[in-house]
Amino acid sequence: MRLSDETLLDIMARFQAEMQKGLGKDTNPTASVKMLPTFVRAIPDGSENGEFLSLDLGGSKFRVLKVQVSEEGKRNVQMESQFYPTPNEIIRGNGTELFEYVADCLADFMRTKELMQKKLPLGLTFSFPCKQTKLEEGVLLSWTKKFKARGVQGTDVVSSLTNAMRKHKQDLDVDILALVNDTVGTMMTCAYDDPYCEVGVIIGTGTNACYMEDMSNIELVEGDEGRMCINTEWGAFGDDGALEDIRTEFDRELDLGSLNPGKQLFEKMISGLYLGELVRLILLKMAKAGLLFGGEKSSALHIKGKIETRHVAAMEKYKEGLANTREILTDLGLEASEADCVAVQHVCTVVSFRSANLCAAALAAILTRLRENKKLVRLRTTVGMDGTLYKIHPQYPKRLHKVVRKLVPNCDVRFLLSESGSTKGAAMVTAVASRVQAQRKQIDKVLALFRLTREQLVGVRDKMRVELEYGLKRDTHPLATVKMLPTYVCGMPDGTEKGKFLALDLGGTNFRVLLVKIRSGRRSVRMYNKIFAIPLEIMQGTGEEVNAGQGVPRSEVPACHPIQCRPGMTAALSLQLFDHIVQCIADFLDYMGLKGAQLPLGFTFSFPCRQASIDKGTLIEWTKGFKATDCEGEDVVDMLREAIKRRNEFDLDIVAVVNDTVGTMMTCGYEDRNCEVGLIAGTGSNMCYMEEMRNIELVEGDEGKMCINTEWGGFGDNGCLDDIRTQYDKEVDEGSLNPGKQRYEKMTSGMYLGEIVRQILIDLTKQGLLFRGQISERLRTRGIFETKFLSQIESDRLALLQVRRILQQLGLDSTCEDSIVVKEVCGAVSRRAAELYGAGLAAIVEKRREDQGFEHLKITVGVDGTLYKLHPHFSRILQETVKELAPRCDVTFMLSEDGSGKGAALITAVAKRLQQARRENVKREQKLRSIQPQDEEALIAREPCRKLFMLKFSYSSVRHPQLQVPLSPGSAGGSLPLPSYLDG
């Protein structure tokens, strides 16, 4: 029975393997260690309060308890209890009679304590292996210890007790909220006093252990979030033969004489029900062999159960042990010498020490698993302990603790004795269940605000469609919230574009300058770029450069003033937005060795602009945190040109001003001719698409298509989304730089999602539902919860421990349960954003399908933006929503890898191509006009179709369907389209 350290480490490894087997869905049926989920998902946090009842059925006595848990987190518990006997005829009789007896005892307790008029929640401690599918249900797998009531195995014990209580329906008004194993009760009792307690161990009449396991490892239960207490039922370890090499002849003899031969073999080597019997069997053999008592045996030594574990404990007592041994042996009718007493005492020590060693090996396996689950080098934890053997044996706790610490030197373990037993723990489980139930209702009430029904999403889609039409019409455009701005981008790349182009990209806190080289025909683009920061004081300062000493805008300084005359003065001035942009361009050109180059330039300007042509854009209003003054209502191209003039170092041809959404569409359109929509889901939110010219009343002409920058971020500014806006959306809006504006963007874009989450977390914390009601100072800071945290927290690969670390960066000391709630909040906010994007996009693609008269439309959407790219679920939810709300549209989503800067260069290239085509057409017309009548016959003879072409110019006002400008200004006659063979 003596086990070496190597043997104990081997047993520890065997138990770890059995735990893994018990947790696996496929391996559990054949596992001896059943690893039963208890559906206890949380330990007490100190906020529990109220009155609870508890029953404890499983030992030699049956106990009823009333527990009063104090309010306001004082961790104060008052208990009143009463014990009732469990006669053999009850515990080995009929199951119905057993539960009726329990109900009778409960009714007696309620009468005695004058609780008849109260409706109280109840927790049932049931110390036998049960299979649970929820907290308030448990099917008995098998009786253990001395229980053998018929007709109970395979049935739900909670239902059996509920049925028995119906006999007392006049007296009992009780809801059974929790079925708890005694080991779980022990852990919960100790966890109320020590939040580090996450293991419970019973070493008493029987033995067992439980611990908090990561849900992701429990294949028997749906869901990966959080943790759940696992009732190991380790007493059955070895039932499959795994311990045969360490079982002795005495273990086998004891097992054969037990009520359940071949079962609970580990328990039969450890627990209080069996240790005394093991000692008796050993003493009997030694006496038969003449090694004790002079070979004499008493009749008592032949009686099963005559030596009890309490005798073993008494014989090992310090100082008094030998005297106790002599007295016990005398009571058994044995004449023992001094040497006999020492030998018997030694037998007791070996048997009880083996018990402690085996417990220590299994417990060390559990502690190692906890440490590995948490990915810690060193674990700090507490083990809640209970059981008569652990409590009454004078040497047992010390031996157990010493061996555990030797087997797991990288774990700092505190052993905490459960003074109140597992019955208090059942009440604590019930109290926690009541708290979690109440909190869950409040949390669900908040999250429900962000769950949009299909009807609501259809409503958003239809409202967006109405706003799109309003924005396109001349009469309703001024009142439309979706501005539908013409971009004068009328063509997509056709592969003939070529040359070098400079591109600027301004739309967030970073500004990018790019050199883009396009090769004709091969659809090959090479890019070189540099990123520059836009300081906050420039984003929200003035649009122009200001004299640092006098605060006078440069444009207001007289031309003869030195500040206008000296080009080197820039460094001495406070650089404001457009001068800062030009400084960045200068740095980039120096960096690329292109200081004197003359290049066509495309300007991606990701803010709402009203355009009169492709190279003119008047800023309507700033968005995304920009507030630079003196810019709104001004032409940003003119402001850039003026800044370039002030710099007086290079000459750039600004060909096009482009929204980033349009740039995204053009980038993807270069690769996929079906791309007619551009979508940005990042810091801001916007969408553009190719619209039929006949639908755009703001621009002359009906032929062809033009890209419309919807500026849909303003959708809802007229109140049409108020039915789905929450109090948190309103708080975010009111605290923004532009209250009342860009409401759709504030519900969907990366700049605001984190702030919505922060507002929700503050509200839940104020309600006491998170972080123990403590709001950290950092959480009070606007903008501290960045949208990148949502992406990180919602990652499927992220363990809750890592979520807790993210929250710790924000000064939030979160529990595992807090982390789950935070993850749910992030998920609800980001899901709603993706669904709203999907509803808006569904309106666009459906409009394109109807405008083209197609039964089914195949279309590609070019997408860019950090939210779409980095969030683990956003793109999938968006795509699913579009598919559901626009079922007749086959939508392909194409990620723009190169961003809108490349798009700006492509638009510039297309504009240059079309510009060149226009010039050539004008030259051709002028040449045709200069032909004299006498030359006409010769010309017709050489080019027969030219006459028709000339007649066309003579009698019609021709418009090129892409350029949308007259090719024959001032000509009279009807407006007839050119035949396709003469187009262009």
DASULZI-V919405 format. One record per run of one state. SS is the DSSP state (~ for helix, > for strand, _ for the rest). FROM is the first residue (numbers start at 1). LEN is the number of residues. If there is no record, write none. Layout:
BEGIN
{{SS:FROM:LEN} {SS:FROM:LEN}}
END
This chain:
BEGIN
{{_:1:4} {~:5:19} {_:24:4} {~:28:3} {_:31:5} {>:36:2} {_:38:12} {>:50:8} {_:58:3} {>:61:9} {_:70:7} {>:77:9} {_:86:2} {~:88:4} {_:92:2} {>:94:1} {~:95:18} {_:113:7} {>:120:7} {_:127:2} {>:129:6} {_:135:2} {>:137:6} {_:143:7} {>:150:1} {_:151:5} {>:156:1} {~:157:12} {_:169:5} {>:174:7} {_:181:1} {~:182:12} {_:194:3} {>:197:7} {_:204:3} {>:207:8} {~:215:3} {_:218:9} {>:227:5} {_:232:2} {~:234:3} {_:237:12} {~:249:8} {_:257:8} {~:265:4} {_:269:3} {~:272:17} {_:289:4} {~:293:3} {_:296:4} {~:300:3} {_:303:6} {~:309:7} {_:316:5} {~:321:11} {_:332:6} {~:338:36} {_:374:5} {>:379:8} {_:387:1} {~:388:5} {_:393:3} {~:396:12} {_:408:3} {>:411:7} {_:418:3} {~:421:28} {_:449:5} {~:454:19} {_:473:4} {~:477:3} {_:480:5} {>:485:2} {_:487:12} {>:499:8} {_:507:3} {>:510:10} {_:520:4} {>:524:10} {_:534:2} {~:536:4} {_:540:2} {>:542:1} {_:543:3} {>:546:1} {_:547:6} {>:553:1} {~:554:3} {_:557:5} {~:562:4} {_:566:1} {~:567:6} {_:573:1} {>:574:1} {_:575:2} {~:577:16} {_:593:6} {>:599:7} {_:606:2} {>:608:6} {_:614:2} {>:616:6} {_:622:7} {>:629:1} {_:630:5} {>:635:1} {~:636:12} {_:648:4} {>:652:7} {_:659:1} {~:660:10} {_:670:5} {>:675:7} {_:682:3} {>:685:8} {~:693:3} {_:696:9} {>:705:5} {_:710:2} {~:712:3} {_:715:12} {~:727:8} {_:735:8} {~:743:6} {_:749:1} {~:750:17} {_:767:4} {~:771:3} {_:774:13} {~:787:7} {_:794:6} {~:800:10} {_:810:6} {~:816:36} {_:852:5} {>:857:8} {_:865:1} {~:866:5} {_:871:3} {~:874:12} {_:886:3} {>:889:7} {_:896:3} {~:899:31} {_:930:3} {~:933:10} {_:943:3} {~:946:10} {_:956:3} {>:959:1} {_:960:6} {>:966:1} {_:967:13} {~:980:3} {_:983:2}}
END
